[in-house]
Amino acid sequence: MNKFRVIGCSLAFLILAGISCWATEKSLHLLLPAGWPEVLVWGITIAFFVVASIGTKMIADSLFSNDFIDNRKGKLWGGILLVVFFWLIMSMPTNTHTFFYNDKIGSTISEDIKTTNKYLQQVVDMGTSSTMVLDEEGKKMKDAVEEQRRHIVAQFNGDEAPFKRGNGKKIGEHLEIINKTLNSSIQQDPRYNSQDPTILNGYQVEINKALSHALRTHTISEQSVQAARKQIKRLSALNDSIQDHVASASLNEDEIRQCEKELKDGYNIVSNNKTFVQFDKNSEDEQIYTKENGETRTKRIASVIDVFFVDFLSGKYPGSFWYYVILSILVDIAAFIFFDIAFMNKND
């Protein structure tokens, strides 16, 4: 009977330990830099779980064994430390992360693509608007120039003091202000006091040219519009593929990494045009999309540190996240129990 107990409990332990090690390995593989050999990650994972299992046996033997155990209290605390470091800090969080990640990655990518495309479409719409869209500095610059243009027209028509028509001295002063504002070099026509309307038309042309040149860095560039259009198409195509693979449970890591790359490119376009994008109020979007060296939501969910130790412990996730925590705990505790029974001392 003892032999069947050992074989049965050992088999149950191996099955449950295999599930736990698979979950831990996947989470660590997502966390570690690309290039780590998967066999090495598996080795670390198995070693950690075996050490945690030994820790639980040390605790069980110290508390429940009828045999004499040298330094029983020391082995009890040693077992507790092994369980804390190799299970509570390592195995349990990574298992929880993998269960959560597998369940949520498809919907996270789709939502990430949907939100990113929404802001990319704003870049396209504003960049192709019939009315030039400017940032705050550009608006101030344009308003200042238009104010000086209004004075030039009024001076030429004699509608401002000294109320003398033509190309007078005051016009040169207003042109100088425009030059300082736009860092331009518009020259006053040498035909002083002339009322020839071509002089005023010439000023208008030169002001428009200088203003257009100066505002190029304060509006959405054609390159940004083209990049946003291209990225919308790429992300939309990826989203269709993601949905198909989620439905057929065939979503693989390579496709997820491709989505991360394309999303990162989309984030960069939004960030580069952040002054023109209207981010949703009462959301974290502005902080996420404009943070220097920030990461996409899809990338963040792949990190056990961010998901478990930052977002979960700070209360970001709803109570349903506890389901993944409890599932992870139950799988591991069941494995530890079978391990302790399988290697129980015969006199216990």
Legacy VTK file of the C-alpha trace (Angstrom):
# vtk DataFile Version 3.0
C-alpha trace
ASCII
DATASET POLYDATA
POINTS 348 float
0.000 0.000 0.000
2.872 2.344 0.850
4.383 1.725 -2.594
1.129 2.679 -4.358
0.893 5.775 -2.186
4.369 6.894 -3.198
3.814 6.160 -6.894
0.360 7.780 -7.000
1.386 10.905 -5.076
4.604 11.212 -7.073
2.657 11.029 -10.313
0.145 13.628 -9.095
3.030 15.844 -7.977
4.725 15.598 -11.371
1.508 16.532 -13.199
0.754 19.527 -10.986
4.392 20.556 -10.834
4.515 20.368 -14.638
1.556 22.749 -14.884
3.135 25.132 -12.381
6.561 25.021 -14.023
5.017 25.582 -17.453
3.227 28.695 -16.161
6.338 30.002 -14.408
8.564 29.348 -17.424
6.222 31.185 -19.782
6.030 34.218 -17.502
9.805 34.325 -17.028
10.380 33.858 -20.754
8.191 36.903 -21.427
10.024 38.909 -18.773
13.626 38.045 -19.576
15.464 39.760 -22.449
15.193 38.139 -25.867
17.921 35.619 -26.498
17.693 33.661 -23.269
17.708 29.927 -24.163
14.348 28.436 -23.276
15.983 25.306 -21.887
17.867 27.500 -19.411
14.644 29.172 -18.279
13.083 25.724 -17.840
16.062 24.657 -15.738
15.715 27.668 -13.463
11.984 27.133 -13.160
12.231 23.453 -12.222
15.034 24.111 -9.742
13.046 26.853 -8.017
9.928 24.685 -7.749
11.865 21.729 -6.343
13.471 23.991 -3.738
10.047 25.391 -2.796
8.703 21.820 -2.503
11.603 20.872 -0.231
10.794 23.923 1.852
7.203 22.782 2.363
8.431 19.337 3.405
10.817 20.904 5.913
7.872 22.822 7.377
5.645 19.724 7.437
8.340 17.540 9.034
9.115 20.181 11.638
5.482 20.574 12.622
4.041 17.090 12.259
6.842 14.489 12.337
6.917 12.187 15.417
10.604 11.395 14.860
13.404 13.271 16.553
14.561 16.107 14.315
17.777 17.876 15.090
17.310 21.661 15.163
13.584 21.369 14.481
12.952 25.097 14.921
15.807 26.039 12.591
14.497 23.696 9.879
11.019 25.143 10.332
12.255 28.679 9.737
14.520 27.504 6.950
11.559 25.871 5.234
9.487 29.019 5.665
12.218 31.120 4.062
12.516 28.717 1.125
8.758 28.822 0.578
8.644 32.615 0.812
11.489 33.250 -1.632
11.037 30.409 -4.109
7.224 30.138 -4.073
5.565 33.274 -2.689
7.883 35.674 -4.528
8.691 33.588 -7.599
6.340 30.714 -8.468
2.964 32.022 -7.329
3.169 35.492 -8.973
4.513 34.102 -12.268
1.822 31.403 -12.385
-0.854 34.000 -11.692
0.587 36.202 -14.409
0.573 33.425 -17.019
-3.049 32.433 -16.301
-4.083 36.101 -16.500
-1.937 36.782 -19.582
-3.298 33.829 -21.559
-6.850 34.901 -20.796
-6.444 38.626 -21.501
-3.722 39.058 -24.135
-6.095 38.839 -27.125
-8.538 41.427 -25.811
-5.681 43.634 -24.587
-4.084 43.736 -28.045
-7.404 44.488 -29.727
-8.195 47.296 -27.304
-4.660 48.651 -27.622
-4.951 48.707 -31.418
-8.406 50.296 -31.284
-7.249 53.106 -28.983
-4.024 53.713 -30.906
-5.839 53.862 -34.237
-8.293 56.366 -32.769
-5.469 58.775 -31.942
-3.672 58.081 -35.223
-6.884 58.977 -37.060
-6.904 62.311 -35.237
-3.420 62.977 -36.624
-4.672 62.191 -40.129
-7.838 64.287 -39.784
-6.080 67.323 -38.348
-3.174 67.049 -40.756
-5.499 67.047 -43.770
-7.955 69.648 -42.479
-8.693 72.599 -44.746
-7.865 74.818 -41.768
-4.267 74.631 -40.570
-4.100 73.073 -37.111
-1.432 74.664 -34.909
0.017 73.996 -31.491
-0.165 76.685 -28.802
3.124 78.300 -29.763
2.132 78.322 -33.417
-1.204 79.938 -32.610
0.534 82.702 -30.662
2.999 83.265 -33.489
0.256 83.438 -36.122
-1.883 85.791 -34.023
1.077 88.101 -33.458
1.883 88.240 -37.178
-1.738 88.778 -38.168
-1.918 91.686 -35.736
1.079 93.319 -37.431
-0.365 92.558 -40.877
-3.564 94.350 -39.874
-1.532 97.419 -38.906
0.394 97.355 -42.222
-2.842 97.300 -44.232
-4.334 100.075 -42.094
-1.178 102.195 -42.417
-1.051 101.766 -46.191
-4.720 102.747 -46.508
-4.327 105.710 -44.161
-6.674 104.283 -41.514
-4.172 104.684 -38.655
-2.101 107.592 -37.389
-0.539 109.518 -38.980
-3.479 108.807 -41.357
-1.354 109.217 -44.458
-1.833 106.766 -47.305
1.056 104.860 -48.842
4.276 103.061 -47.985
5.262 105.034 -44.891
7.812 104.687 -42.090
5.413 102.926 -39.700
5.062 100.034 -42.135
8.799 99.366 -41.801
8.439 99.183 -38.015
5.657 96.595 -38.286
7.693 94.579 -40.797
10.599 94.542 -38.334
8.333 93.105 -35.624
7.209 90.403 -38.053
10.815 89.577 -38.900
11.679 89.154 -35.232
8.626 86.967 -34.661
9.228 84.710 -37.663
13.015 84.993 -37.841
12.528 86.232 -41.396
14.044 89.016 -43.502
11.198 90.831 -45.239
12.459 94.143 -46.630
10.427 97.321 -46.960
9.873 98.422 -50.511
12.214 101.386 -51.240
9.389 103.361 -52.862
8.560 105.350 -49.722
5.169 107.041 -49.523
4.127 105.382 -52.799
0.472 104.359 -52.951
1.017 101.678 -55.595
-1.218 98.718 -54.511
1.366 96.229 -55.805
3.557 97.224 -52.850
0.921 96.097 -50.356
0.278 92.919 -52.368
4.006 92.211 -52.273
4.045 92.534 -48.494
1.122 90.133 -48.261
2.921 87.556 -50.390
6.164 87.848 -48.409
4.369 87.651 -45.053
2.421 84.584 -46.157
5.589 82.883 -47.355
7.523 83.631 -44.158
4.583 82.660 -41.956
4.074 79.367 -43.773
7.766 78.538 -43.412
7.849 79.392 -39.700
4.696 77.400 -38.898
5.949 74.173 -40.455
7.286 72.973 -37.102
4.086 73.962 -35.317
1.644 71.914 -37.342
1.250 68.290 -38.362
3.678 67.435 -41.126
2.758 65.551 -44.279
5.210 62.855 -43.199
3.286 62.375 -39.940
-0.004 62.128 -41.813
1.398 59.514 -44.193
2.986 57.563 -41.335
-0.284 57.612 -39.374
-2.278 56.407 -42.395
0.188 53.591 -42.987
0.179 52.544 -39.339
-3.623 52.495 -39.161
-3.706 50.059 -42.077
-1.004 47.839 -40.579
-2.627 47.741 -37.153
-6.096 47.095 -38.580
-4.780 44.164 -40.611
-3.017 42.768 -37.546
-6.162 43.136 -35.484
-8.140 41.057 -37.981
-5.464 38.366 -37.810
-5.399 38.497 -34.005
-9.148 38.029 -33.795
-8.988 34.980 -36.063
-6.189 33.402 -34.019
-7.878 34.162 -30.695
-11.056 32.490 -31.956
-9.083 29.415 -33.010
-6.818 29.489 -29.912
-3.754 29.655 -32.166
-2.322 33.017 -31.136
1.451 32.628 -30.904
4.262 34.625 -29.330
5.776 35.735 -32.651
2.531 37.388 -33.719
2.186 39.046 -30.310
5.708 40.468 -30.599
4.904 41.769 -34.075
1.862 43.529 -32.633
4.036 45.028 -29.890
6.415 46.449 -32.506
3.671 47.919 -34.676
1.886 49.346 -31.657
5.115 50.924 -30.448
5.490 52.611 -33.844
1.923 53.873 -33.526
2.596 55.162 -30.001
5.653 57.053 -31.297
3.611 58.787 -34.014
0.986 59.822 -31.459
3.678 60.998 -29.041
5.430 63.064 -31.720
2.120 64.821 -32.440
0.839 64.905 -28.856
0.111 68.644 -28.943
-2.526 68.040 -31.631
-4.181 64.931 -30.131
-7.239 65.207 -27.916
-6.791 62.415 -25.361
-9.810 60.974 -23.608
-10.525 62.689 -20.332
-10.461 60.689 -17.100
-8.132 58.121 -18.669
-4.442 57.275 -18.484
-4.042 57.595 -22.251
-2.155 60.888 -22.283
0.344 59.655 -19.698
0.803 56.301 -21.464
1.185 57.665 -25.002
3.399 60.635 -24.165
5.702 59.121 -21.539
9.337 59.161 -22.590
10.501 55.623 -23.397
7.040 54.433 -22.459
5.685 50.983 -23.199
2.486 49.861 -24.866
-0.324 48.287 -22.906
0.363 45.070 -24.823
4.011 45.125 -23.742
3.125 45.930 -20.142
0.798 42.969 -19.740
3.715 40.675 -20.673
5.648 41.722 -17.544
4.892 39.858 -14.313
6.534 42.708 -12.392
4.137 45.305 -13.820
1.053 43.086 -13.760
1.410 41.506 -10.322
3.785 43.584 -8.221
2.718 47.015 -9.526
-0.794 47.024 -11.012
-2.405 44.258 -8.953
-0.890 45.240 -5.611
-1.798 48.899 -6.243
-5.440 47.924 -6.818
-5.597 48.595 -10.558
-7.299 45.315 -11.429
-10.828 44.370 -10.341
-11.605 41.649 -7.805
-11.844 39.077 -10.575
-8.029 39.038 -10.697
-8.142 37.083 -7.448
-9.452 34.121 -9.442
-6.067 33.784 -11.145
-4.276 34.196 -7.807
-6.376 31.505 -6.139
-6.000 29.162 -9.122
-2.227 29.532 -8.940
-2.194 28.936 -5.176
-4.378 25.835 -5.410
-2.260 24.234 -8.146
0.956 24.771 -6.191
-0.401 23.800 -2.777
-1.845 20.606 -4.225
1.559 19.800 -5.738
3.297 20.485 -2.408
0.855 18.260 -0.533
1.438 15.347 -2.908
5.201 15.934 -2.651
5.079 15.839 1.146
2.945 12.684 1.158
5.114 10.924 -1.416
8.279 11.547 0.595
6.728 11.242 4.017
8.772 9.406 6.616
7.493 5.865 7.079
6.942 6.371 10.811
4.712 9.418 10.286
LINES 1 349
348 0 1 2 3 4 5 6 7 8 9 10 11 12 13 14 15 16 17 18 19 20 21 22 23 24 25 26 27 28 29 30 31 32 33 34 35 36 37 38 39 40 41 42 43 44 45 46 47 48 49 50 51 52 53 54 55 56 57 58 59 60 61 62 63 64 65 66 67 68 69 70 71 72 73 74 75 76 77 78 79 80 81 82 83 84 85 86 87 88 89 90 91 92 93 94 95 96 97 98 99 100 101 102 103 104 105 106 107 108 109 110 111 112 113 114 115 116 117 118 119 120 121 122 123 124 125 126 127 128 129 130 131 132 133 134 135 136 137 138 139 140 141 142 143 144 145 146 147 148 149 150 151 152 153 154 155 156 157 158 159 160 161 162 163 164 165 166 167 168 169 170 171 172 173 174 175 176 177 178 179 180 181 182 183 184 185 186 187 188 189 190 191 192 193 194 195 196 197 198 199 200 201 202 203 204 205 206 207 208 209 210 211 212 213 214 215 216 217 218 219 220 221 222 223 224 225 226 227 228 229 230 231 232 233 234 235 236 237 238 239 240 241 242 243 244 245 246 247 248 249 250 251 252 253 254 255 256 257 258 259 260 261 262 263 264 265 266 267 268 269 270 271 272 273 274 275 276 277 278 279 280 281 282 283 284 285 286 287 288 289 290 291 292 293 294 295 296 297 298 299 300 301 302 303 304 305 306 307 308 309 310 311 312 313 314 315 316 317 318 319 320 321 322 323 324 325 326 327 328 329 330 331 332 333 334 335 336 337 338 339 340 341 342 343 344 345 346 347
